[in-house]
Amino acid sequence: MEVNSWQEFLRGDENAFSELYRSYFNELFAYGLKIGFNEEACKDAIQDVFYKIYVSRNQLNHIRNIESYLLHCLKNRLFDIHNLETKIDHIDYNDIITENESSVVEKIIEKETKLLLKDKIKQSLKILPPKQRRIIYYHYQLNLSFDEIAALLNMQPEAVKKSTYRGLQKMRENQQLKNPLFSFLLAYF
C-alpha cells in the first residue's frame, strides 16, 4: 500500500501524502528514539523530512524504496538538528590568542627561571669536594636513601647525613644561591 501511496503522491495526490505520513510516522519516531534523540527532536525532524519531500516531490521520481529513503533522511535531519543545537554561537578568537600567548609567555619564563636556578646549583656544586658532590647527587637526583648511599660509598649513614647537611649549608652560603626555595629546587636539578 505504501508503494502505491508513494507513486500517487509523486503524481500530485495530496491524500496519498497524508497516507504516507500516517503510515511511516510511528516507525520513524521509534527509529529516532532508538538512535538516541528525544521525542521533540524526533517529531521536529519527521516534520522537516516530510516538508522537504512535499516541496521537492518533482525531483524524487528516482526513489524506489521509500522506507529506506525516509529513515536515511530522518537520521541526517536529526544529526543536523543536533549539530545546530550544540554549535558554539560566537568564539572570540582574540581571547583565545591572548590566553595562549599568556600561557606561552608564562611557560617560557618558568623554563628560563628553572634553567637559571639549575645553573646556579651547578655552580654551587663546584665549590664542594667531589665526595660531597656525589652524595648530594645520589640523594637528590637518584633519590637514594642515606643508608643506600652509605652502602655505595662505604660510609656510615650518619656520616652521609652530616656530609649532605654540610654540603647544602656550603651551597646556601654561596653568594649565587640566596633563594629561599633552594632546597625545593634541588629536586629539579
N, C-alpha and C positions, 0 to 999 in steps of 0.2 A: 504494500500500500504506500509506503514512504517513497519508493522509486517513482510510482505514478504521481504522487503529490509533487515531487521534485520536478518532474517533466512538465506538469501542468503549471507550476509556479514559473518555470522558465518561459513558458508561453504567455504569462501575464495574468494567471488566475490568482486573485487576492485570497480566496478561500483556501487554496492549496498552501499558500504561505502560512496561514493560521494553523492549518493541519500539521505542517512540518514543525512549527513552533511547539504545539501541544504534544506531538509525538516524541520530540527529542529533548524537551526541557528537562525532564527528570533524569534522563541518562547523563546529559551534560552537567547538570547540577551535582549529581553524585560523583562524576569524574572530577570536577573542580574541587570538591571537598576531599576526595581521596588523595589528590596530589598536594594537599596542604593549605588550601585557601579558605578563608572564612565565607560564611553564607552571603554576606552583602557583596563581597568582591565577585563571587561566582555569579550572582544574579546580574550584577552590572556587566560583567564580561559576556554573559549569554545575550543580554540585550544588545550590546555592542556588536557581537558577531551577527546576530540576525538583522540588525540595522544595515550593517555593511553588505550582507548578502542581498538585502532588499534593494539597496541603491545601486548595486553593481551586478544585478542579475543578467544583464546583457553580455557580460564578459565571463560568465560561469558555465557556458554550454559544454565545456570540456570535462567538467566534474562528473564522474560516473558513480563513485562511492560517496554518497552524501554523508553518511555516518562518520566515516573516517575523516572527511574534509571538515566537518563540524567540530570533531574532537581536536583536530590539529589547530583549527582557528581559535578554539576556546583556550587551549593551552598557551598559544602565542599571546593572546589578548591578556590572559591572567598574568603572564610574566611581564608584559608591557605595563600593566597597572601596578604591579609590584615595583618595578623599576622606577616608575614615576613617583610613587609614594615614598620611596627610600632615597630618591635623588636629593643631593645637597643643593639647596637653592642658591646660595651665594658663598663663594670662597674668596676671602681677601688674601690674595697672593702676597701682598706686601707684608702682612703679618707673618706669614709662613717664612718668607725670605728673611725678615728681620729676626724672627725667632731662631732660624737655623744659623744665621750669621752670629748671633749672640752665643749660641751653644758652641759653635766652631771656635770663636774667639776665646771663650772660657776654657775649652779643651786645649788650645794652643798655650794659653797662659799656664794652665795646670801642668802641661807637659814640660814647658820651659822651667817652671819652678822645681819640678822633680829633678830635671837634669842638672840645674844649678846646685841643688842640695846634694845630689849624688856626687857631683864633682867636689863639693866641699868635704863630703865624707871621705872620699878617696884621698884628698889632700891631707886630711887629718890622720887618716890611717898611716900615711907615710912617716909620721913622727913616731909611731910605735915600733918597738922591736919586732922582728919577724915572728917570734913565737906568740906574742900577744896579738899581733895582727891575725895570725892563723886561728887563734882561739875565738876571736870576735867573728871572723868569717864563718867558722864552723857553727857557732851558736846562732848568729843572726841570718846567715844565708842558707845554711844547710839544716837549720832547726834542730841541731843535735843538743841533747841534754848535757849538763855538766859532767855527769857520770860517763856518758859516751865519749865526750872529748877527753876526759881524764884517761880512759882506756886507750884511746888513739895515741895520746902523747906521753903515755907512761907517767902520769901525774896523779896526785890526789885530787878528788873532786873539790875539796875546799880550796886548794891552790888554784884550780881553774876558775872558781868563782871570784877569788881575790884578784886574779890576773885580769879577768873580764871587767870587774869593777874599776880597777886602776886604769885600764886601757880606756874605758869610757870616760873616766874622770879627766885623763890627759886630753882626750879629744874635745871634751866640753870646754876645757880651759884654753884650747887652741883659739886664737882670735878669729878664725874663719867660721867657727860654729857658735853663734850666740843665740841660736834659735831654741825656744823652749820646747819645741816639738821634736827635738833631736832624737830622743830615744825611740819615739814612734816611727820616725822616718828611717831609722836604721833598718827596719823591716823591709823597706823598699829598695835598699841598696843591693 
